[in-house]
Amino acid sequence: MGNLYKEILEHIPTAAIVFNEALRVRYCNRSFRAYFGGKERGTLADAVSCTEEEHCGKGVKCAYCTLREFFQDAVRSDRISFRKLVFRRGKDALTLRIKVTPMGDGVYLGVADSAYETEIAREMSSAQDIQQRLLPAAKSDAPYSYMYIPCREIGGDLPDVYETDGGTMGVLADVSGKGISAGMLSAFVRAGWDRGEISPARAILGLNAKFQELNLDERSYVTAVAVRIGREERELVYCAAGHNAPILLKGAHGIDEIVMKAPPVSTWMPDFGYRDDKIPYEKGDILVLLTDGVIESRSPSGEQFSLERVEEILRCSENAQRFIERLKASLKEFCGTFNDDITAIAFDLS
């Protein structure tokens, strides 16, 4: 085929394949090869990375090859043909709409117009799975519960809980943006956070230093809050960077709202000096970290969920698990759908 036409086909997102009457592949473009994992030329089996490639058309599986059957029907009819085909790739069943057009001289062009979208959906599914694996495991010396509800396939919130020297660290980060870009930035936060650092402030300072190396513009930033639960001292050591939602501590005398006014991890104030603060706690208290998506979620009429509703749920919750269960149920009933990521972590302090 002409170099110009080949160059055009090579750079379009739609999967395309050119074959002849004998179903020999003259060419398949980059999108087709990326989707099917095959070669540019050869047999149909070569193009779709089939295990019957040594005897394409004569193997046991060939009788069940829906793509081969469709191409044969298109050649016999010698007219524009359409078909929706289902392919299995591992555990996934993928549906493609394929159109075959006769080009003359026994040559045919096949176009899978949904291959690009399907491949993107598959990649998004893989990204979702990876992000789920970044969520904290439900094991800690400090019992806790959490909820994580991304508003899109990929979320920008990152909760984490882990054991550190002499205590348990709870971290909650919220990155700017939504979707894929937010997911990439949240992965950076997970990779850039120093789990060996027992000071929340120094951990945030380290993350801020690494963030500066990305050289992003002012539209990209990370708000974060970190709390170390010191069980021996019965003390919370905490630091927040631009985190709008307060830390909530429910004790015998009610609920304390802990707020720190400090800029987010960003290029806005790159050398800002974050510091730790401390507050004592008593056995039976409940500690809550949440993103502003919880407070700012809106009902269909536009009403905000509000911090007051969160605190009312916390007042009537006897432990962290019941608080998270009630908060999740109340948010879903109030909002229906979410326009921001919704994340909260609650700890039972002892």
SULTAPE-V611239 format. One line per field, one symbol per residue. psi: psi as a letter, one per 40 degrees, with the letter a starting at -180 (. if undefined). burial: b if it has 9 or more other ideal C-beta (glycine too) atoms within 8 Angstrom, else e. Layout:
psi: ???
burial: ???
//
This chain:
psi: iiddddddddeiehhihhiadefhhdiiiddddddefaidiaiddddefiefddfheeideddehddddddddddddfihiiihihihhbehhhhihhhhhheiffiihhhgeeddddddddddddddddddeeiiifhidhhiiiihgieadhieihiihihiheahhhhhihiiaiaddddddddddddehheehehdddddddddddddddfiaeehihiihhhhhhddefihhiiigehdhihhhhadeahhhhhhgiiihaedgdfhgiiiiihiiiheihhhhiiedddeiiideehididddddddddeheiddddddddddddddddciieiihhihhhhh.
burial: eeeeebeebeebebbbbbbbeebbbbbbbebbbebbebbebbbbbbbbbbebbeebbebebbeebbbbebbbbbbeeeeebeeebbbeeeeeebbbbbbbbbeeeebbbbbbebbbebbeebebbebbebbeebbbeeebebbbbbbbbbbeebbbbbbbbbebeebbbbbbbbbbbbbeebbebbbbbbebbbeeebbbbbbbbbbbebbbeeeeeeebbbbbbbbbbbbeebbbbbbbbbbebebbbbbeeebeebebebebbbbeeeeeebebbebebbeebbbbbbbbbbbbbbbeeeeebebebbbebbbebebbebbbbbbbebbeebbeebebbbbbbbbbbe
//
